């Protein structure tokens, strides 16, 4: 390239840079985006001037190199200015299930089929095939809608098993649109559940509530779904279960303390008790626990044999003294029904307080 051609190109470059500086100074300082756009426009203007320069001995080669450098710089500028946000693809519901080998899942266990929490009602295992895997054929029932689902899984593979929880709540109210209000352990209310769709259970809840009975419902939850699955009729209100049945508070006395008058019922023997305590003083409150056990046997001397979660037996409890509950347990047992009793414990005492009839054995 001749010296005159180089001078011409340098002059053109200086002219464009001068135009760019004027353009850059005229832009408002609060608009950085406009400045970036001007830089990109100026770079491409240099390329266009080089392409149109007739004095270059090899304009195509020089422009090709210039275009490559300029576009790369522009792309780098754009990439640095853009902010890319990446969302985690981790499954938020992973903690709702746990893996278990298919060959270890038994009847009455739980399994996830088609992303639904199911209870296994039948399991069959085929012989080892040509690929070295026995197959497990699961027949299960969706625990929320009752639909039958099936799946076949190699026995050595893992299946998803749902975490199934049951929680008892005292029923406070039933709204006109079918929602229930439940009392939580913390003293608050849970108001996001509707009445169950099972006709028999629905009738029991409505009838018991209309009769003014003290009802406790069991809510089953799994994989983000909840549903009322059982009912405990624990007798007429103000007679059982709730310790305090009446509270009245007097005006502040000469010692500066208002008095609280408590009327309460012993939760084990039903006797009426009263106490008066200054409102600012502490009272002892018992830890009341309820545990469900499957009824295995009833002895001749009135003791019951209960199946624990660990697979052992609990044999130190007698049948309840309440005539109605006693009759229900004996009749259900003699009819061969599968019964679950609720044992209430507090301050070292235990007593059967409710019955669940979960069908024939």
C-alpha positions as CSV (number, residue, x, y, z in Angstrom):
1,X,0.0,0.0,0.0
2,X,1.3,3.5,-0.9
3,X,2.0,6.2,1.6
4,X,-0.7,8.3,0.1
5,X,-3.3,5.5,0.6
6,X,-2.2,5.0,4.2
7,X,-2.5,8.7,4.9
8,X,-5.9,8.7,3.4
9,X,-7.1,5.9,5.6
10,X,-5.6,7.4,8.7
11,X,-7.3,10.7,7.9
12,X,-10.6,8.9,7.4
13,X,-10.1,7.1,10.7
14,X,-9.4,10.4,12.6
15,X,-12.4,12.0,11.0
16,X,-14.7,9.2,12.1
17,X,-13.2,9.2,15.7
18,X,-13.8,12.9,15.9
19,X,-17.4,12.5,14.8
20,X,-17.8,9.7,17.4
21,X,-16.3,11.9,20.2
22,X,-18.7,14.7,19.3
23,X,-21.6,12.3,19.3
24,X,-20.5,10.8,22.6
25,X,-20.2,14.2,24.3
26,X,-23.7,15.2,23.1
27,X,-25.3,12.1,24.7
28,X,-26.8,12.4,28.2
29,X,-24.6,10.9,30.8
30,X,-27.6,9.1,32.4
31,X,-28.1,6.9,29.3
32,X,-25.3,4.3,29.1
33,X,-27.2,2.2,26.7
34,X,-27.1,5.0,24.1
35,X,-23.4,5.3,24.5
36,X,-22.9,1.6,23.8
37,X,-25.1,1.8,20.7
38,X,-23.0,4.7,19.4
39,X,-19.8,2.8,19.8
40,X,-21.2,-0.1,17.8
41,X,-22.5,2.2,15.1
42,X,-19.1,3.9,14.8
43,X,-17.2,0.6,14.5
44,X,-19.5,-0.5,11.7
45,X,-19.0,2.9,10.0
46,X,-15.3,2.3,9.9
47,X,-15.9,-1.0,8.2
48,X,-18.2,0.6,5.6
49,X,-15.6,3.3,4.8
50,X,-12.9,0.7,4.4
51,X,-15.1,-1.3,2.0
52,X,-15.8,1.7,-0.1
53,X,-12.1,2.8,-0.3
54,X,-11.1,2.3,-3.9
55,X,-7.4,2.8,-3.2
56,X,-6.9,-0.4,-1.3
57,X,-4.9,-3.0,-3.3
58,X,-6.8,-5.8,-1.7
59,X,-10.0,-4.4,-0.2
60,X,-11.7,-7.7,0.2
61,X,-8.9,-9.1,2.3
62,X,-8.5,-6.0,4.5
63,X,-12.2,-5.6,5.0
64,X,-12.7,-9.2,5.8
65,X,-10.2,-9.0,8.6
66,X,-11.7,-5.7,9.8
67,X,-15.2,-7.0,9.7
68,X,-14.2,-10.1,11.7
69,X,-12.5,-8.1,14.4
70,X,-15.3,-5.5,14.6
71,X,-18.2,-8.0,14.8
72,X,-16.4,-10.0,17.4
73,X,-15.9,-6.9,19.5
74,X,-19.5,-6.0,19.1
75,X,-20.7,-9.4,20.1
76,X,-18.3,-9.3,23.1
77,X,-19.8,-6.0,24.1
78,X,-23.3,-7.3,23.9
79,X,-22.5,-10.4,25.8
80,X,-21.0,-8.5,28.6
81,X,-24.0,-6.1,28.8
82,X,-26.6,-8.8,28.9
83,X,-27.5,-10.5,32.2
84,X,-28.4,-14.1,32.0
85,X,-30.5,-15.7,34.7
86,X,-30.6,-19.5,35.1
87,X,-33.4,-21.2,36.9
88,X,-32.7,-24.3,38.9
89,X,-34.3,-27.4,37.5
90,X,-34.2,-29.2,40.9
91,X,-37.5,-30.8,41.8
92,X,-39.0,-28.9,44.7
93,X,-41.0,-31.9,45.6
94,X,-38.1,-34.3,45.9
95,X,-38.5,-34.4,49.7
96,X,-42.1,-35.6,49.3
97,X,-40.8,-39.1,48.3
98,X,-38.0,-41.4,49.0
99,X,-36.5,-44.3,47.0
100,X,-37.1,-47.9,47.9
101,X,-36.1,-51.1,46.0
102,X,-39.1,-52.5,44.2
103,X,-38.5,-56.0,45.5
104,X,-38.9,-54.8,49.1
105,X,-42.3,-53.1,48.7
106,X,-45.1,-55.2,50.2
107,X,-48.8,-55.3,50.2
108,X,-50.4,-52.4,52.2
109,X,-47.2,-50.3,51.6
110,X,-47.1,-47.2,49.5
111,X,-45.7,-46.4,46.1
112,X,-45.9,-43.6,43.5
113,X,-47.5,-44.6,40.2
114,X,-48.0,-42.0,37.4
115,X,-47.0,-39.3,39.9
116,X,-49.8,-40.3,42.3
117,X,-49.5,-41.5,45.9
118,X,-50.9,-45.0,46.0
119,X,-51.4,-47.9,48.5
120,X,-50.4,-51.3,47.3
121,X,-53.2,-53.8,47.3
122,X,-51.5,-56.6,45.4
123,X,-47.9,-57.5,44.5
124,X,-46.7,-60.4,42.2
125,X,-43.1,-61.1,41.2
126,X,-42.2,-62.9,38.0
127,X,-39.3,-65.2,37.6
128,X,-35.9,-63.9,36.5
129,X,-35.9,-63.1,32.8
130,X,-33.3,-63.4,30.1
131,X,-31.9,-60.0,31.1
132,X,-31.3,-61.2,34.7
133,X,-34.1,-59.2,36.3
134,X,-37.3,-60.4,38.0
135,X,-40.3,-58.1,37.5
136,X,-42.6,-56.8,40.2
137,X,-46.2,-56.2,39.2
138,X,-47.9,-53.7,41.5
139,X,-51.6,-53.1,41.7
140,X,-52.4,-50.1,43.8
141,X,-55.2,-47.6,44.8
142,X,-54.8,-43.9,44.7
143,X,-55.1,-42.8,48.3
144,X,-56.9,-39.6,47.4
145,X,-59.3,-40.5,44.6
146,X,-59.6,-44.3,44.9
147,X,-58.5,-45.0,41.3
148,X,-56.8,-48.3,40.5
149,X,-53.3,-48.0,39.0
150,X,-50.7,-50.6,37.9
151,X,-47.0,-50.7,37.2
152,X,-44.3,-53.2,36.4
153,X,-40.8,-52.5,37.7
154,X,-37.6,-54.7,37.8
155,X,-37.2,-55.9,41.3
156,X,-33.7,-54.5,41.7
157,X,-34.7,-51.0,40.6
158,X,-35.8,-48.2,42.9
159,X,-39.4,-46.9,43.1
160,X,-40.5,-43.6,44.5
161,X,-42.4,-44.0,47.8
162,X,-44.5,-41.1,49.2
163,X,-44.1,-39.8,52.7
164,X,-47.7,-40.3,54.0
165,X,-48.6,-38.5,57.2
166,X,-51.7,-38.5,59.3
167,X,-52.6,-35.7,61.7
168,X,-55.6,-35.4,64.1
169,X,-57.5,-32.1,64.3
170,X,-60.6,-31.2,66.4
171,X,-63.5,-30.2,64.2
172,X,-64.7,-26.7,65.1
173,X,-67.1,-25.7,62.3
174,X,-68.5,-26.6,58.9
175,X,-69.2,-23.8,56.4
176,X,-72.1,-23.7,53.9
177,X,-69.7,-24.2,51.0
178,X,-68.4,-27.5,52.5
179,X,-65.1,-26.2,54.0
180,X,-64.2,-27.3,57.6
181,X,-62.5,-25.3,60.3
182,X,-60.1,-27.4,62.3
183,X,-58.3,-26.6,65.6
184,X,-54.5,-27.0,65.4
185,X,-52.1,-28.0,68.2
186,X,-50.9,-24.4,68.4
187,X,-54.4,-23.1,69.0
188,X,-54.9,-21.7,65.5
189,X,-57.3,-22.9,62.8
190,X,-56.9,-24.7,59.6
191,X,-59.6,-23.7,57.1
192,X,-58.3,-24.9,53.7
193,X,-59.9,-28.4,53.6
194,X,-63.2,-29.5,52.3
195,X,-65.4,-32.3,53.6
196,X,-64.5,-35.7,52.3
197,X,-66.2,-37.1,49.2
198,X,-66.7,-40.5,50.7
199,X,-70.5,-40.7,51.3
200,X,-70.3,-42.8,54.5
201,X,-67.6,-40.6,56.1
202,X,-69.3,-37.4,55.0
203,X,-72.6,-38.5,56.6
204,X,-70.9,-39.5,59.9
205,X,-69.2,-36.1,60.2
206,X,-72.3,-34.1,59.4
207,X,-74.5,-36.1,61.7
208,X,-72.1,-36.0,64.5
209,X,-71.5,-32.3,64.1
210,X,-75.3,-31.6,64.0
211,X,-75.8,-33.6,67.2
212,X,-73.2,-31.4,69.0
213,X,-70.6,-34.2,69.4
214,X,-67.0,-33.5,70.0
215,X,-65.3,-34.8,66.8
216,X,-61.7,-35.3,65.8
217,X,-60.9,-35.9,62.1
218,X,-57.7,-37.5,60.8
219,X,-56.1,-35.7,57.8
220,X,-53.9,-37.7,55.5
221,X,-51.3,-35.8,53.5
222,X,-48.9,-36.9,50.8
223,X,-47.1,-35.2,47.9
224,X,-48.7,-31.9,48.4
225,X,-52.3,-33.2,48.8
226,X,-54.5,-33.4,51.9
227,X,-57.8,-35.1,52.6
228,X,-59.9,-36.1,55.6
229,X,-59.7,-39.9,55.8
230,X,-61.1,-40.8,59.2
231,X,-63.3,-39.6,62.1
232,X,-63.2,-40.1,65.8
233,X,-66.3,-39.5,67.8
234,X,-65.1,-38.8,71.3
235,X,-68.4,-38.1,72.9
236,X,-70.6,-35.2,73.7
237,X,-69.0,-31.8,74.0
238,X,-68.0,-30.5,77.5
239,X,-67.9,-34.1,78.9
240,X,-64.7,-35.6,77.6
241,X,-61.4,-34.8,76.0
242,X,-61.2,-31.0,76.7
243,X,-59.9,-30.4,80.2
244,X,-61.2,-26.9,80.6
245,X,-65.0,-26.6,80.0
246,X,-65.6,-23.2,81.5
247,X,-63.5,-20.1,82.4
248,X,-64.6,-16.9,84.2
249,X,-62.4,-14.0,85.2
250,X,-63.1,-11.7,88.1
251,X,-62.2,-8.0,88.3
252,X,-58.8,-7.0,89.7
253,X,-58.8,-7.5,93.5
254,X,-57.0,-5.7,96.4
255,X,-53.8,-7.5,95.6
256,X,-53.7,-6.3,92.1
257,X,-54.6,-9.6,90.4
258,X,-57.7,-10.7,88.5
259,X,-58.8,-14.3,89.3
260,X,-59.5,-17.0,86.8
261,X,-62.1,-19.6,87.8
262,X,-61.7,-22.9,85.9
263,X,-64.3,-25.6,85.6
264,X,-62.8,-28.7,84.1
265,X,-63.4,-32.4,83.5
266,X,-60.9,-35.2,84.3
267,X,-60.1,-36.6,80.8
268,X,-59.8,-40.2,82.2
269,X,-62.6,-40.5,84.8
270,X,-64.9,-37.7,83.8
271,X,-65.1,-36.1,87.2
272,X,-65.7,-32.4,87.5
273,X,-62.9,-30.3,89.1
274,X,-62.6,-26.6,89.8
275,X,-59.7,-24.2,90.6
276,X,-59.1,-20.5,91.1
277,X,-55.8,-19.0,90.0
278,X,-54.5,-15.4,89.7
279,X,-54.6,-14.5,86.0
280,X,-50.9,-13.5,86.0
281,X,-49.8,-16.8,87.5
282,X,-48.7,-19.9,85.6
283,X,-50.7,-23.1,85.6
284,X,-49.5,-26.6,84.9
285,X,-50.8,-28.0,81.5
286,X,-50.5,-31.7,80.8
287,X,-48.9,-33.1,77.6
288,X,-51.8,-35.0,76.1
289,X,-50.8,-37.5,73.4
290,X,-52.9,-39.7,71.2
291,X,-51.6,-42.8,69.5
292,X,-53.3,-45.2,67.1
293,X,-52.9,-49.0,67.5
294,X,-54.4,-51.9,65.6
295,X,-56.4,-54.2,67.8
296,X,-55.2,-57.8,67.7
297,X,-57.0,-59.6,70.6
298,X,-59.2,-59.2,73.6
299,X,-58.5,-61.4,76.6
300,X,-61.1,-62.9,78.9
301,X,-60.1,-60.6,81.8
302,X,-60.7,-57.5,79.6
303,X,-57.1,-56.7,78.6
304,X,-56.5,-55.8,74.9
305,X,-53.5,-56.7,72.7
306,X,-52.4,-53.9,70.4
307,X,-50.0,-53.9,67.5
308,X,-47.3,-51.2,67.8
309,X,-45.5,-49.4,64.9
310,X,-42.3,-51.4,65.6
311,X,-44.2,-54.7,65.2
312,X,-44.4,-55.5,68.9
313,X,-47.5,-55.7,71.1
314,X,-48.8,-53.6,73.8
315,X,-50.7,-55.7,76.4
316,X,-51.1,-53.4,79.5
317,X,-54.4,-51.7,78.7
318,X,-57.9,-52.7,79.6
319,X,-61.0,-52.1,77.6
320,X,-62.6,-48.7,78.2
321,X,-65.2,-48.2,80.8
322,X,-67.5,-46.1,78.6
323,X,-70.4,-48.4,77.7
324,X,-70.9,-47.1,74.2
325,X,-67.3,-47.4,73.2
326,X,-66.9,-50.8,74.9
327,X,-69.9,-52.2,72.9
328,X,-68.5,-50.9,69.6
329,X,-65.1,-52.5,70.2
330,X,-66.5,-55.8,71.3
331,X,-69.1,-56.0,68.5
332,X,-66.6,-55.0,65.8
333,X,-64.0,-57.5,67.1
334,X,-66.6,-60.4,67.2
335,X,-67.6,-59.5,63.6
336,X,-64.0,-59.9,62.5
337,X,-63.5,-56.3,61.5
338,X,-60.1,-54.6,61.3
339,X,-60.2,-52.1,64.2
340,X,-57.8,-49.3,65.2
341,X,-58.1,-47.8,68.7
342,X,-56.8,-44.5,69.8
343,X,-55.0,-44.4,73.1
344,X,-54.9,-41.1,75.0
345,X,-52.0,-40.6,77.5
346,X,-51.2,-37.8,79.9
347,X,-49.3,-37.6,83.2
348,X,-48.5,-41.3,83.3
349,X,-52.0,-42.5,82.6
350,X,-53.4,-44.2,79.4
351,X,-56.8,-45.0,78.2
352,X,-58.6,-46.1,75.0
353,X,-60.7,-43.1,74.0
354,X,-61.8,-43.7,70.4
355,X,-62.3,-46.4,67.8
356,X,-61.7,-46.5,64.0
357,X,-63.5,-49.2,62.0
358,X,-61.3,-49.6,58.9
359,X,-63.3,-52.5,57.4
360,X,-63.2,-56.3,57.4
361,X,-59.9,-58.1,57.8
